Amino acid sequence: FSLKELHGIFPWLVESIFGSLDGIIVGWNLRCLQGRTNPNEYSVALDFLDPSGPMMKLVYKLQAEEYRYDFPVSYLPGPVKASIQEQVLPECSLYHNKVQFPSSGGLGLNLALNPFEYYMFYFAISLITQKNSPVTHHVSPSNSAYFILVDTYLKCFLPTEGSVLPPPSSNPGGAIPSPTPRSPAVPFSSYGMHHTSLLKRHIAHQPSVNADPASQEIWRSETLLQIFVEMWLHHYSLEMYQKMQSPHVKLEVLHYRLSISSKHHGSPAQSSYQALHAYQESFKPTEEHVLVVRLLVKHLHAFSNSLKPEPLSPSAHSHTASPLEEFKRVVIPRFVQEKLYIFLQHCFGHWPLDASFRAVLEMWLSYLQPWRYAPEKPPQSTEPLPRSVSEKWAAFIQENLLMYTKLFVGFLNRALRTDLVSPKNALMVFRVAKVFAQPNLAEMILKGEQLFLEPELVIPHRQHRLFMSPTLGGSFLSSRSPAVTDASFKVKSHVYSLEGQDFQYKQMFGTEVRNLVLKLAQLICQAQQTAKSISDHSAETMASQSFFSWFRFTPSEINGSYTGNDLDEIGQDSIKKTDEYLEKALEYLCQIFKLSEAQLTQMMMKCGTAQDENGKKQLPDCIASENGLILTPLGRYQIINGLRRFEVQYQGDTELQPIRSYESAALVRLLFRLSSVLNERFADQMEVLCSRDDFVGRLCRYHLTNPQLVQKIRYSPVVRDRTSHNWGPRISLRFLASYRTLISLLMLYFLASWFYIGPVGCTFIILIGYFLYAVIMTFFFEGWKPHEH
C-alpha cells in the first residue's frame, strides 16, 4: 500500500490488535492467548508483532515520514491527566511538545505521537484497559502472548549484550532519523528545568548521524522504557504526588495556578476539589499487572548490570562511552526507583490480606536483590549456606534505603494481620526473612541508616544541588549530575526526594520496629502450636474414623467442638511445610535482629501458659480485671482468625438443649414427651430409691441424678424460672434419638437375626449388658461406701 493509505489504516489496525482504550473492543486479547490452547494464533501473533516483524516494519515506514497520531489525554494515568488538564506540564520528557488543544468542536486534549510512540502507548496501556476482558479458561499470565512480547521488546530495545539493532529500512544503507523536537502547541508551565537529552547531545556533537547507529536509535530504548513506566507505575494519590515535588516546584505550581485562575482558557482550570479527585485515581493493579512489572524490574537489573567497567582514564571514558552505556548507568535511579517505590507502597497498603500478595512480594524482593541478575555468578557450591552480599552493592542499598527499610515495616504490619497458620502466608514470611538474612545485607542496611542519621553540615549550594536535582529534569537521559562523594548526602537525597524533607524516618533496627518483630515472633510461636494442635486433632480423627463416619457420627460432645482451619483440608504434608517455614523464618529473624535465646524461650513460655489440661486448646490473650476477662488486641486477632477461642458451654437443662444435627428431631420430641410422662408418674418412687443407702440407692443416684449439673443450673443466672423444672431424679431417653444409637441397635438386631437369636433375645442381651455397665459405673464413681444424701 502507499504511505497515505497506510497512514489511514494504522490507527484502526492498532486498535484492532490491542483493543480500544475504553475496553469495549477486546482486540486480539493477547493476555489470554497461549500456545498450549491456541498454537496457531499464538505463533502468528508473535511473528506479526515481533520487533522485526511486519507490524514494526510498518511503524518504521510511517516513522520516516513523520506522521502524527492523536492519543486522548483522558486515558493517561490520573496524576498526568490532571496536571495536563490544568495546563501544568509533567516532568517526564515523553509529554513535552506533544500536548495540543482540540480543534474547534473537538473534545478534550490530545497527545500528538509519532508511530512508534502511538504503537507502544496502546501496547502498554492494554494491560490495564483490557483487565476485565472475558476469560473462558484458566490462563497462566507468564505463558501468554502479551507476557512473551513484553520480554521480547525489552530484550530487543534494552539489550544486555551488544547494541540496539537498527530498524529495517526500505532504502538500502539508509537509516530512519530520530524524532526532531517540535515547537509546543500551547504554552505550558513546567514542573522543573528541562535539560537537553543525553541522546540529542551525542547526536549534535557527531559529524554524521550515521557514524554511530546506537546513538541514533537509542531514542527507541528511552521512549519504550518511559512509556512502560508511565503506563504501569504512574498511579497514586494527590498527596503522594505532591510529596514527590520539591518546595521550589510546589511554589512554582502554586504561582502558576494563581496566575491562570483569573484568566479564561479554552479549557478552564479545575477547582481544587475536582483536581483532588482527578489525582486520586481508583487504581487496583491485578496479579498479571504485577507479574509484568516484575519482568520489567528483573530485565532492568540485568540491563544495568551489563554496564562495562569504567576505564582508568577519565578522558578516555568521556570519548568512548556510548549513549547506551550512559543509559545503563542511570536507568534505574532516574526511570524506575521513584515510581516503583510509590507503586509498591500502594500495593502494600491496599492489597487484600490473602495469598495473592505473593506476586507483589516477589516483585519487591526481585528489586532488592540486583546481585541475582549480575552477569558474573560464582560456581555452585555444595554448602547450603547463603552467599554473602558483596560490598560493591552497598551503594545500591544506600541509594534505595527506603525500599529496604520502610517497605519491610509495611510487610511487618501486614504479617501481623494475617493467619500465619496458613502455609501460603507462612511461606511469604519465610521468603522475606530469608532474603533479609543474607550475610552482610543487614549490616549494609544498618550502615545506610547511620549515614542518613548523621548530623548534616549546612552548605547551601550543596543542598540545592542535591535535594533539588533528583526530581527535576525533562529527560531521564539528561546530563549526569556532579559526583557526590559524601555517601551521607546520597542517602539523604534518596529519602528526601521520595518522602519530602519533613519526613520522620523510622529506623528498621530501632526500638519500635524491633517490638513489631518481637510481636511477629510471638505470633509465629503461636501459629506453630496451633498447627501442631490441628495436626494432632487430624491424626486423632483419622484414627477414630469408623465405618459409620459417612453418617456424620461424630462424638456427641456438644461443647467440645473443634474450630477447624484450612489445614484440615490440605493434609499433613502442608502442616509439616507450615511448621518448617515458620521455624526457619523465626531463625532468620533472630539472625537479622540479634534476638537472644532467652527472649525466644520467654515467648514460648508465654504462648504455652494459656493451654488447657489437654495441651491442645488455648484461651485468647486477655487481661483479668474486676469485671472479668478483657480481650487485648492480640486476643481479638486470635479470635477473628480462628487461632483461639473461649470454651462456651451449655448450662441449661440438658433435656431442653437445641436439637443437634446427629439427632432425629421427631424422635427427640417424642422421647421428651415419653420421659416427661414417666418422670411425672414415678417421681415419688424415684425419690425413695435415690434416698436409700444400699447399692440400689447408689445405682439410682448415679443414673437418675447429676448433682453437679443440678447445682450449676439452680445457681445459674441464665435460668429465671426454676420452679417450672423438676431438678430431682428423672429418666432421660434422649440418647435413643441419636442416629448413632439407632444404627447401632439396627446392627445388633441384624446380627441377632443372623445367629437366630431373635428380637426378644437380642433385647434381653442388651438389657443385661446395660445393667452390667450401670453396675460397673456405679462402683467406679460412687465407691463401696454408702453415699450420704
PyMOL commands that set and color helices and strands:
alter all, ss='L'
color gray80, all
select helices_A, chain A and resi 3-18+30-32+39-48+54-63+73-75+78-85+93-95+115-129+141-143+145-157+198-204+213-233+238-243+247-260+272-279+287-305+314-320+323-350+355-368+370-373+391-399+401-415+423-436+441-452+460-471+487-499+511-544+547-551+558-560+567-570+572-593+597-608+633-640+654-656+665-681+683-690+695-704+707-714+734-737+739-754+758-782
alter helices_A, ss='H'
color red, helices_A
select strands_A, chain A and resi 69-72+88-89+99-100+110-113+189-190+622-625+628-631
alter strands_A, ss='S'
color yellow, strands_A
deselect
rebuild
show_as cartoon
